Amino acid sequence: MNPADRAAPRLIDDPADALGTVVLAHGAGAPMDSPFMAAIASGLAQHGWRILRFEFAYMARQRILERRQGPDRMPVLQQALRQQVQLERQLNPNLPLFIGGKSMGGRVASLLLDELAASYGVKGCLCLGYPFHPPGKPLQLRTEHLASLQTPALILQGERDSFGRREEVDSYSLSPQIQLRWIPSGDHSFKPTRSSGLSEAENWTTAVEFSDQFLRLLLMSPGSTPQQPQPAARPWPHGQSSTAFSTK
Protein backbone atom coordinates (compact mmCIF):
# COMPACT_ATOMS: atom_id res chain seq x y z
CA MET A 1 0.00 0.00 0.00
CA ASN A 2 1.19 3.50 -0.80
CA PRO A 3 2.28 5.24 2.44
CA ALA A 4 0.14 8.21 1.47
CA ASP A 5 -2.94 6.02 1.76
CA ARG A 6 -2.12 5.32 5.38
CA ALA A 7 -2.36 9.06 6.07
CA ALA A 8 -5.91 9.33 4.68
CA PRO A 9 -8.21 11.08 7.15
CA ARG A 10 -9.59 8.51 9.59
CA LEU A 11 -11.68 8.47 12.75
CA ILE A 12 -11.66 5.39 14.94
CA ASP A 13 -14.12 4.54 17.71
CA ASP A 14 -12.34 1.68 19.46
CA PRO A 15 -14.05 0.14 22.48
CA ALA A 16 -12.24 -2.37 24.64
CA ASP A 17 -12.66 -6.00 23.55
CA ALA A 18 -14.34 -5.03 20.28
CA LEU A 19 -16.62 -7.62 18.68
CA GLY A 20 -15.43 -6.68 15.19
CA THR A 21 -14.61 -3.76 12.93
CA VAL A 22 -16.98 -1.86 10.65
CA VAL A 23 -15.29 0.24 7.95
CA LEU A 24 -17.83 3.01 7.41
CA ALA A 25 -17.75 5.37 4.40
CA HIS A 26 -19.44 8.77 4.31
CA GLY A 27 -21.99 10.00 1.78
CA ALA A 28 -21.47 12.28 -1.20
CA GLY A 29 -22.15 15.61 0.47
CA ALA A 30 -21.16 15.32 4.12
CA PRO A 31 -17.83 14.28 5.69
CA MET A 32 -16.96 11.42 8.00
CA ASP A 33 -17.57 13.56 11.11
CA SER A 34 -21.05 14.78 10.16
CA PRO A 35 -23.67 14.53 12.95
CA PHE A 36 -25.21 11.50 11.26
CA MET A 37 -21.92 9.63 10.92
CA ALA A 38 -20.86 10.58 14.44
CA ALA A 39 -24.14 9.35 15.93
CA ILE A 40 -24.02 6.01 14.13
CA ALA A 41 -20.34 5.45 14.91
CA SER A 42 -20.60 6.34 18.59
CA GLY A 43 -23.81 4.35 18.97
CA LEU A 44 -22.30 1.21 17.46
CA ALA A 45 -19.13 1.68 19.52
CA GLN A 46 -21.30 1.74 22.64
CA HIS A 47 -22.53 -1.69 21.55
CA GLY A 48 -18.96 -2.97 21.34
CA TRP A 49 -18.04 -2.44 17.69
CA ARG A 50 -14.81 -0.88 16.46
CA ILE A 51 -15.84 1.73 13.90
CA LEU A 52 -13.38 3.01 11.34
CA ARG A 53 -14.51 6.09 9.45
CA PHE A 54 -12.38 7.42 6.63
CA GLU A 55 -12.57 10.23 4.13
CA PHE A 56 -12.55 9.86 0.38
CA ALA A 57 -9.89 11.96 -1.35
CA TYR A 58 -12.34 14.52 -2.76
CA MET A 59 -13.74 15.21 0.72
CA ALA A 60 -10.24 15.55 2.14
CA ARG A 61 -9.54 18.11 -0.59
CA GLN A 62 -12.74 19.91 0.33
CA ARG A 63 -11.53 20.29 3.92
CA ILE A 64 -8.25 21.77 2.76
CA LEU A 65 -9.66 24.05 0.05
CA GLU A 66 -12.76 24.99 2.07
CA ARG A 67 -14.97 24.78 -0.99
CA ARG A 68 -17.27 22.06 -2.21
CA GLN A 69 -15.76 19.27 -4.29
CA GLY A 70 -17.72 16.74 -6.33
CA PRO A 71 -17.17 13.04 -5.64
CA ASP A 72 -14.48 11.20 -7.55
CA ARG A 73 -15.45 8.62 -10.15
CA MET A 74 -16.69 5.29 -8.85
CA PRO A 75 -13.46 3.32 -9.56
CA VAL A 76 -11.52 5.85 -7.48
CA LEU A 77 -14.01 5.60 -4.62
CA GLN A 78 -13.91 1.81 -4.78
CA GLN A 79 -10.12 1.74 -4.64
CA ALA A 80 -10.15 4.00 -1.58
CA LEU A 81 -12.43 1.58 0.25
CA ARG A 82 -10.35 -1.42 -0.82
CA GLN A 83 -7.26 0.24 0.61
CA GLN A 84 -8.96 0.94 3.93
CA VAL A 85 -10.15 -2.67 4.19
CA GLN A 86 -6.67 -3.94 3.35
CA LEU A 87 -5.10 -1.70 5.98
CA GLU A 88 -7.63 -2.68 8.64
CA ARG A 89 -7.09 -6.37 7.90
CA GLN A 90 -3.33 -5.87 8.28
CA LEU A 91 -3.73 -3.99 11.58
CA ASN A 92 -6.37 -6.29 13.09
CA PRO A 93 -6.13 -9.65 11.33
CA ASN A 94 -8.21 -11.52 13.91
CA LEU A 95 -11.19 -9.18 14.23
CA PRO A 96 -14.33 -9.95 12.20
CA LEU A 97 -14.61 -7.34 9.46
CA PHE A 98 -17.64 -5.57 7.99
CA ILE A 99 -18.08 -2.66 5.59
CA GLY A 100 -20.77 -0.09 4.97
CA GLY A 101 -21.61 3.54 4.62
CA LYS A 102 -24.05 6.38 4.33
CA SER A 103 -25.79 6.76 0.96
CA MET A 104 -23.00 6.87 -1.65
CA GLY A 105 -20.61 5.24 0.81
CA GLY A 106 -23.02 2.36 1.25
CA ARG A 107 -23.37 2.02 -2.51
CA VAL A 108 -19.59 1.82 -2.90
CA ALA A 109 -19.45 -0.80 -0.15
CA SER A 110 -22.23 -2.88 -1.70
CA LEU A 111 -20.52 -2.85 -5.10
CA LEU A 112 -17.37 -4.29 -3.52
CA LEU A 113 -19.03 -6.57 -0.98
CA ASP A 114 -18.67 -9.94 -2.71
CA GLU A 115 -15.14 -9.12 -3.88
CA LEU A 116 -13.98 -8.09 -0.39
CA ALA A 117 -15.73 -11.06 1.19
CA ALA A 118 -13.63 -13.34 -1.02
CA SER A 119 -10.37 -11.38 -0.66
CA TYR A 120 -10.44 -10.25 2.98
CA GLY A 121 -13.17 -12.24 4.66
CA VAL A 122 -15.62 -9.34 4.96
CA LYS A 123 -18.73 -10.77 6.57
CA GLY A 124 -21.41 -8.26 5.63
CA CYS A 125 -22.40 -4.74 4.71
CA LEU A 126 -24.45 -1.91 6.23
CA CYS A 127 -26.14 0.52 3.82
CA LEU A 128 -27.50 3.54 5.67
CA GLY A 129 -29.94 5.18 3.29
CA TYR A 130 -29.23 3.47 -0.02
CA PRO A 131 -29.44 5.74 -3.12
CA PHE A 132 -31.62 3.46 -5.22
CA HIS A 133 -32.07 6.28 -7.75
CA PRO A 134 -31.43 10.04 -7.95
CA PRO A 135 -34.26 12.09 -6.41
CA GLY A 136 -37.03 12.62 -8.93
CA LYS A 137 -35.55 10.10 -11.37
CA PRO A 138 -37.03 6.73 -10.36
CA LEU A 139 -36.11 5.08 -13.66
CA GLN A 140 -32.37 5.67 -13.18
CA LEU A 141 -31.93 2.69 -10.90
CA ARG A 142 -28.69 1.71 -9.15
CA THR A 143 -29.86 -1.76 -8.26
CA GLU A 144 -28.44 -4.20 -10.83
CA HIS A 145 -25.75 -5.60 -8.53
CA LEU A 146 -28.17 -5.83 -5.61
CA ALA A 147 -30.06 -8.64 -7.34
CA SER A 148 -27.07 -10.98 -7.28
CA LEU A 149 -25.25 -10.25 -4.01
CA GLN A 150 -23.91 -13.40 -2.37
CA THR A 151 -22.85 -11.81 0.93
CA PRO A 152 -25.30 -10.56 3.59
CA ALA A 153 -26.21 -6.89 3.55
CA LEU A 154 -28.55 -4.73 5.60
CA ILE A 155 -30.21 -1.74 3.96
CA LEU A 156 -31.75 0.77 6.36
CA GLN A 157 -34.08 3.11 4.49
CA GLY A 158 -36.25 6.01 5.60
CA GLU A 159 -39.87 5.56 4.62
CA ARG A 160 -39.83 9.02 2.98
CA ASP A 161 -36.41 8.73 1.36
CA SER A 162 -36.45 10.57 -1.98
CA PHE A 163 -33.67 8.21 -3.17
CA GLY A 164 -36.06 5.27 -2.82
CA ARG A 165 -39.40 5.37 -1.02
CA ARG A 166 -41.00 2.29 0.43
CA GLU A 167 -43.58 1.85 -2.32
CA GLU A 168 -40.79 2.00 -4.90
CA VAL A 169 -38.28 -0.24 -3.16
CA ASP A 170 -40.86 -2.91 -2.46
CA SER A 171 -41.08 -3.50 -6.23
CA TYR A 172 -37.33 -4.05 -6.77
CA SER A 173 -35.70 -7.44 -7.26
CA LEU A 174 -33.16 -7.78 -4.47
CA SER A 175 -30.94 -10.68 -3.50
CA PRO A 176 -32.23 -12.90 -0.68
CA GLN A 177 -28.97 -12.00 1.08
CA ILE A 178 -30.28 -8.44 1.53
CA GLN A 179 -32.25 -7.56 4.62
CA LEU A 180 -34.32 -4.37 4.28
CA ARG A 181 -35.48 -2.45 7.35
CA TRP A 182 -37.52 0.73 7.39
CA ILE A 183 -36.88 3.77 9.56
CA PRO A 184 -40.31 5.22 10.43
CA SER A 185 -41.17 8.50 8.72
CA GLY A 186 -37.47 8.98 7.94
CA ASP A 187 -35.92 10.90 5.07
CA HIS A 188 -32.53 10.13 3.49
CA SER A 189 -30.80 10.86 6.81
CA PHE A 190 -33.64 9.26 8.82
CA LYS A 191 -35.07 12.60 9.97
CA PRO A 192 -38.79 12.09 10.68
CA THR A 193 -41.69 14.45 10.17
CA ARG A 194 -42.79 16.52 13.15
CA SER A 195 -46.24 14.94 12.98
CA SER A 196 -44.72 11.47 13.49
CA GLY A 197 -43.94 12.24 17.12
CA LEU A 198 -40.41 10.88 16.61
CA SER A 199 -37.12 12.73 16.83
CA GLU A 200 -34.06 12.45 14.62
CA ALA A 201 -32.07 11.09 17.56
CA GLU A 202 -34.68 8.39 18.14
CA ASN A 203 -34.48 7.28 14.52
CA TRP A 204 -30.68 7.23 14.68
CA THR A 205 -31.01 5.05 17.77
CA THR A 206 -33.29 2.70 15.84
CA ALA A 207 -30.71 2.54 13.04
CA VAL A 208 -27.99 1.67 15.55
CA GLU A 209 -30.15 -1.05 17.09
CA PHE A 210 -30.99 -2.62 13.73
CA SER A 211 -27.32 -2.49 12.70
CA ASP A 212 -26.08 -4.02 15.94
CA GLN A 213 -28.58 -6.88 15.68
CA PHE A 214 -27.57 -7.59 12.10
CA LEU A 215 -23.85 -7.62 12.90
CA ARG A 216 -24.27 -9.84 15.96
CA LEU A 217 -26.39 -12.35 14.09
CA LEU A 218 -23.74 -12.59 11.40
CA LEU A 219 -21.17 -13.41 14.07
CA MET A 220 -23.41 -16.15 15.43
CA SER A 221 -24.52 -17.51 12.06
CA PRO A 222 -21.70 -17.08 9.56
CA GLY A 223 -22.75 -17.71 5.99
CA SER A 224 -26.45 -17.33 6.62
CA THR A 225 -28.86 -14.47 6.13
CA PRO A 226 -29.95 -13.04 9.50
CA GLN A 227 -33.60 -13.02 10.50
CA GLN A 228 -35.31 -9.80 11.54
CA PRO A 229 -35.78 -9.42 15.31
CA GLN A 230 -37.42 -6.29 16.66
CA PRO A 231 -35.07 -3.73 18.20
CA ALA A 232 -34.70 -3.66 21.96
CA ALA A 233 -35.92 -0.49 23.62
CA ARG A 234 -32.74 1.17 24.82
CA PRO A 235 -31.94 4.78 25.66
CA TRP A 236 -29.63 6.65 23.31
CA PRO A 237 -26.13 5.78 24.52
CA HIS A 238 -24.01 8.59 25.89
CA GLY A 239 -20.32 8.51 26.62
CA GLN A 240 -16.99 9.19 25.05
CA SER A 241 -15.33 7.05 22.45
CA SER A 242 -11.69 6.63 21.66
CA THR A 243 -10.83 8.42 18.41
CA ALA A 244 -7.88 8.93 16.14
CA PHE A 245 -8.13 11.71 13.57
CA SER A 246 -5.81 12.95 10.88
CA THR A 247 -6.49 15.43 8.11
CA LYS A 248 -3.00 15.33 6.67
N, C-alpha and C positions, 0 to 999 in steps of 0.2 A: 504494500500500500504506500502511496505517496505520502511523505511526512506532512505535507500541507493538509491532507485530508484529516489527519489526526487533530489538527488545530481548528477544525470546523466548529462553529458555535454549538455548544452542547449544554444541556441542563440535566442533572441526574438527581432523582429522588431515590435514595438508597436506604431503605429500612434494614434493620438488623435481621439476619436469617431470612433473606428474601426468598419467596416461593419461586420466582422466575423473573425474567426481564421482558419488558415490553418496549420495543423501539417505536416511538410515537412521532409521526411526522405532522407538521402543521399544514393548514390549508393555504389556499392561493393568496389570500389578502391579509392575513394576520400572522404574526410571528409565533415562535415557540413559547413565548412567555405571555401570550394573550390571556385575559381572564378565563376564557373557556379552557385553554390548554392547561393553565395552572390549576384550575379546579379539578379537572379530570386526573391530572398527574398526582396531585396531592391526595385526592380521594383514594386512588388506587394504591398509593404508597401506604396510606393508613390501613389498607387491607393486607399489606405485606408484600406488595409487588415493587420490584425495582423498575423505575420508569426512566428511560433515556429519551429525552427530547433533543432534537438537533435542528439546525437551520439549513435549508437549501441555500445554494450559493447566491441566488438572486435576492433572497431576503437578507442575507448577510451584507450584500452590497447596498441594499436599501437602508440598513442601519448606518452604514458608513457615509453614504451620500445624502441621507436624510431627505430622499425623495422617492416616490413610488417606483418600483421596478416590476415589470411583468414577469411571470414565471418562465423559467427555462423550458426548452422543449422536453417532451416526455422522456426520451432516452437519457438526457442529462439528469433529470429527476430520479429516474430509476437507478442510474449508476450511483448517485449519492446515497440512496437507501441501501443498495448492495454494500457499499463501503462501510456504512455504519453497522450493518449486520455482521460483516466480516470482522470488524474491529471488536465488537461486543463479544463475538464468539471467541476471539483470541484472548480477551481480557477475562472472560468468565466462561470457560469451556464446559463447566458442569451445571450451569444454571439452565433450566428450560427457557426457551426463547420464543417470543411472539413478536409480531409486527402489527402496525396499524397506523391510523391517523385520522385527522379531521378533514372531511371533504376531499379536496384534491390529494392530500396526504394519504387518506384511506384508499383512494383510487390507485395511486402509485403502488401502495402495499399490496392491494388485491391483484394487480397485474403481475407482481413478482412472487406471489404467495407460493404457487406450486414449485417454481424454480428454487426458491430459498428453502422450502421444505426439503427438497431433494439434496441441495448443496450444503445446508447448514443446520438441518434438523428443526427448522421453524415449525412450531406446532399449530399455529392458528393466527387469525387476523381479526383486528377490531376496526370496523369502519364507522366513524362517528359522523353521521350525516353524509351519506353517499350521494355524489352528484350524478344521479341517473341520467339527467339531461340538463342543458342550460335552461335557466328560467325562461318561461314563455316559448320554449322550443321543444315540445314533448316528443317530436319525431326524431330528434338528434340524440339517439340513445347511446349510452356508454356501458352497455350491458353484455356485449357478445361474450367476453371472457367469463362472465359470471355464470353462464349456463353450464360451463364445463369444469369448474373448479373441483379439484380432488382433495383439497385440504380445508378443514373447517374454518368458517368465517362467521363473524357476527356483524350484522348491519343494524345499527341503531338509527332510526329515522324519525324525525318530527312529523306528526300527523299533518302539519300545514306546510311542510317543506316545499318551497317552490322548485327545488331541484328533483322532486319526485314525491308527489302526494300519495296518500294511502291508496286512493282509488286507482291511481296509475300503476303503482308498484305491484299491487295485487294481481295485475294482468301480465306481469313479466315472467318469462321462463328463467328460473334461477336454479342453480345446482342444489341437490338435496343436502350438500355439505354447508349450505348457507342457512343460518338462523337469522330471522328478521324480527326485530322487536320495535314496538312503536312507543315514542315518547309523547305523552298526552298533550295535545294542543300545541306542540312544539313547532318552531320554525327551523331553519337550517342550523341554528345554534342552540336549538331546544328551548328557546324563549317562548313561554306560553302567552295566550291572550289574558288580559286582565279578567275577563268574564269567567275564565276557567277556574279561578280561585287558587291557582297554583303559582308558585314563584319560579324564577329562573334557577335559583339555587336548589329548589326541590327537584326540578327536572334534571339538573346536573347530578344530584344525588342518585336519582333513579338510574341514570346512565352509568354511574360508577357501580351501582349494585348489579345491574345486568351484566356489565363487563366482568366484574369479579366472579360472578357465578359461572359465566362462560369459561373463563380461564381456569378456574378450579376444577370444573368438570372435565376439561381437556387433560388436566394432570391426572385425574382419577381414571379416565377412560381414553387412553391414547388410541388414536386411529378411528374413533367413533364420533358421530355427530352428537353433541350434547342435546339433551332434552331442554324444556323450557320451564324451570321452576319460577314461581312468583318471587319478586324481590322481598327480602326481609325489611321490616320497618326499622330503620336505624336513623339516628340523628346525623346531620351533616358533620363529618369528622373535622375537628379542629386540632391544630398542633403544627409544629415545625417539621420540615423535612430537610434531609441533608442534600445540599445542592452543590454542583460544580458548574461554573459558567465561564465561558470564554468567548469574546467577540473578536479575537485576533485571527 
